[in-house]
Amino acid sequence: MKFNRSSLKRGYAGKMISIDLKTGNITTPELDRNLLDYFLGGRALSLYLLHRRINARTSPHDPENPLIFSPGPLAGIPQFPGTSKCMAVSLSPLTGIPGISNFGGHFGAHLKYAGFDALEITGKSNMDVMIVIDGFKNEIYIAEAPPEGEVFNMERPIVERFTRDGRDRKEIVFLTTGEGASHTAYGCINSHYFDRTKHMDGTRGLFRTKQAGRTGLGTVMIEKRIRAIVVLAESLKGENPFGAADWNRVKQAGMRLGKVIREVDPQSLKMQSRGSAGLIAFMNKEEYQSLPVHNYQIGSDPRADQITGKYYAEHLFDHRGMDGCFPGCNLRCTKGGPVTLRFGEHNGRRVWVDGPEYETAAGFGSNIGMWNAEFIMEANWYCDNYGIDTITTAVMIAFIMECFQRGYLTREDTDGLMFTWGNEEAVINFIHSLAKGETEFTRTAGRGMLPLIDWVAGRYLKRGGKNDPRPELRQFAMQTKGLPFSLYRTHRSLSMQGSYAAASDIGAHHAAAWLIKADLLGAFPSLEDKARALIAYPRVRLGNDNLGLCKLPWVDVFNPESEKAGHTDKFINPASQEIYAEFYNGMLGTNLTWEEIFAQTDRDINLQRVMNVMIFGKDTGRHDWIPERAIGPIDDALYEAEREYHDQELGHALGKSLEEISVLPISQKRELIMKRRKEQLRELIQAYYRERGWTSSGIPTPATLQKIGLWGFLTEEARQKITALAG
C-alpha cells in the first residue's frame, strides 16, 4: 500500500497505521487532534486504541486483540537526552488484563520519521510474516518472514534484504521475537538498531537490541505469526524538522539537561560506565536489605560485589562509542560486551550481549544464588535469542528453586534437573527446554506463575503430601495479577509494596511507581506522604511513557538545584522536571508547569484501571495485593535473619523496650510484625484509592471519570459496568 507522507507538526505526524492480518487490509487513518491533545501519545494513545478494540469477553489470544506500538510527541528528537522510548500495548497472555511494555532503540523514532504516531495490528496471519514500513518509497506491505526460530539468526537475512536494495544499515530498524515466545505466555519483543561504534571478530558495527519484555507481548506478536516489523527511514534534518512551536526553546532545554548529566553522573551513579547494573550496590547495602537473594528471602549478600555494575564496567563491558540507545543522549547507559557461551548448542560461540540491566543482573544473579557475571550475560543472551522475558524467567526459576528448598519439588518432577541455588547448568537447560516447550514441566512453567503453583501442588500431593500446599506456595510465588515481580525486595519499603500491589495496574512491575530508593532515603515519612507519592510519581513516570521519554536522565541523575526545592519533594527532582517542562512547552506550544503536564497522566491511569475493572469486575480490589514474602518474614528463620531490625520495629509499634521484645518467642514476634505490616499496607491502599477518587474496592467512580474528561472516551459497555459497580 502506498501512503502520502506529511511533515511533523509539534511532534506529531497526525496519522497511524492499521493492519488487519486476516484480510491483508492496510489503512493509514488520520488521528484527530483533540484525541492527541487528550491522550498525548505512547502509552496513553495505545491504551485508548486498545480500549476501542476490546470488550470484557476479548481474550489475549483472540485475533481481535490488537498489538499496538506508539512513541510520543517528544520521541525521536536527538536535541534532548533520552528520547528513545516507544510503547507496546495489548491484552497480556500472562495476566489477561492490558499489558504494557516500554522499549528503547530507534524503532519509535523511525516510525515517526516515516510519518506515523502509532501502529495497530489485528487479526492473525496464515503464515509467518514480516511487516515492512518503507519511509523511502512511502509504502507499507506484508512479506514472508525468514524461516528462522532464533532471534539473532534472523538479523542477517532481514538486513541483507534491505541493504541489497541500497539502504544503509542505520536506516533499518526492526522488531523481532523468537520461538520461545510461542511456547510461553511471556514472550518478549526485541528492538534492533545499528551501532557503528562497536565491533566484534573483525567486523565493524553491529546490531544491538533493547527489549519490550514485560507482560508477554512477544507472545501476542508470534501468535499473530508476525516474526518481524521493519521500518526504513532516515533521521529528520533541517531547521525545526519536528515542527516545534519554539525550536530554540527545545534546543536550549536539551543543552541544559545534557549539562546536568555530564556534570553529575560521573560523580554519582556512573551510569555511563556501569549501566543500570550499578544499582545492585545500593540495593545490597546492609541497612537497606533490598537486593533480592534466594527468591527475595533475604536482602543482601557479600558476594554481590561479583555482579555489581563496577565489576561489569571493569571486566566485561565494551566502552567504545557513545553507548546511548538513541542519538543525543549523553547518559550512555546502554552497556554491553562480548562473552563466550559455555552451555547448549552454541557452546564455545563468542556473542555480543546487550546488558545486563539491573533487573536481569539481579534476577539471574542474587535472586537465584548466582555470583558469576559471565553466566548472567549468557542467560541474558539466550532469553533474548529465544524471545522470552528475562525478569519473568528468572523469577519463575527462583520460585522453582525455593520449591526445591522446601521439599515441594524433586528431580523427578523437573526432568532430572537439580534446582539448587547457584546451579548454572540446570538454569540454562531449563531455559532451553522452556523456549522449546519440550516437557510437561517446562510447558506449564511457560504458562506463568499461577498455573505453575497448581502444577507443583498437584505433583506434591501425588507423591503423598497430606495437605494442599497452595496457601504456602502463594506466600513465596512472587507475582501480582499474574505478573512476576521486578527485582526489588520490599520488606523495608511500604511505598514500594503499595506500588506493586495497587499503583501498577499491569502487575508487579516498577515502571509506574519506583519508590523504593526514595523511600529508603526517608522521602515519605507518613502514610499520607506515601499515598501522595503513589499519585505523584506515576504521573511523571507514566507521563514519560506517553511522551516517548526515557526515565533515567530524570530519575537517576539528581540535579543539584533540586536541593533548593523548598516545599516540593526534592526526590522527584523538580529542577530537572522544569527542564522537561521547557522541552514539552517548546514542542507543543503550551505554557504549563511540569506538575500540570504530568497531571494529564491521570487520564490513562484511570483508563487502564477501567479496563482492569472490565475483566476483574467487583473483585478488582482483591487483585491489589502482594505475596506475604514481599511484606515480611513468612517463617521464624527469616525473622531471625533480621531479628535486630524486626525487634526494633516491633518495639516501636508496641511501645515496648528492646529488652521486653527480645524475651518474646520468635513465632509470636513474627505473627505480630506480619499482622502490623499487612494492616499498614491495607491502610495505604485505601488511602491511595481515596487520593485517586476510587471506591474502597478500587473502582473509579463516574464522577471521577467525568471530572478528568475521560467519561466521553469510554465505550458504552465500560460506562455501564462502572456505573453498576461504582455509580
Buried (B, 14 or more C-beta within 10 A) or exposed (E): BEBEBEEBBBBBBBBBBBBBBBEEEBBBEEBEEEEBEBBBBBBBBBBBBBBEBBEEEBEBEBBBBBBBBBBBBBBBBBBBBBBBBBBBBBBBBBBBBBBBBBBBBBBBBBBBBBBBBBBBBBBBBEEBBBBBBBBBEBBBBBEEBBEBBBBBEBBEBBBEBBEEEEBEBBBBBBBBBBBBBBBBBBBBBBBBBBBEEBBBEEEEBBBBBBBBBBBBBBBBBBBBBBBBBBBBBBBBEEEBBBBBBBBEBBBBBBEBBBEBBBEBBEEEBBBBBBBBBBBBBBBBBEEBBBBBBBBBBBBBBEBBEBBBBBBBBEEBBBEEBBBBBBBBBBBBBBBBBBBEBBBBEBEEEEBBBBBBBBBBBBBBBBBBBBBBBBBBBBBBBBBBBBBBBBBBBBBBBBBBBBBBBBEBBBEEBBBEBEBEBBBBEBBBBBBBBBBBBEBEBBBBBBBBBBBBBEBBBBBBBEEEBEEEBBEBBBBBBBBBBBBBBBBBBBBBBBBBBBBBBBBBBBBBBBBBBBBBBBBBEEBBEEBEBBBBBBBBBBBBBBBBBBBBBBBBBBBBBBBEBBEEBEEBBBBBBBBBBBBBBBBBBBBBBBEBEBBEBBBBBBBBBBBBBBBBBBBBBEEBBEBBBBBBBBBBBBBBEBBEBBBEBBBEBBBEBBEBEEEEBEEBEBEEBBEBBBEBBBEBBEBBBBBBBEBBBBBEBBBBBBEBBEEBEBBEBBBEEBBEBBEEBBE
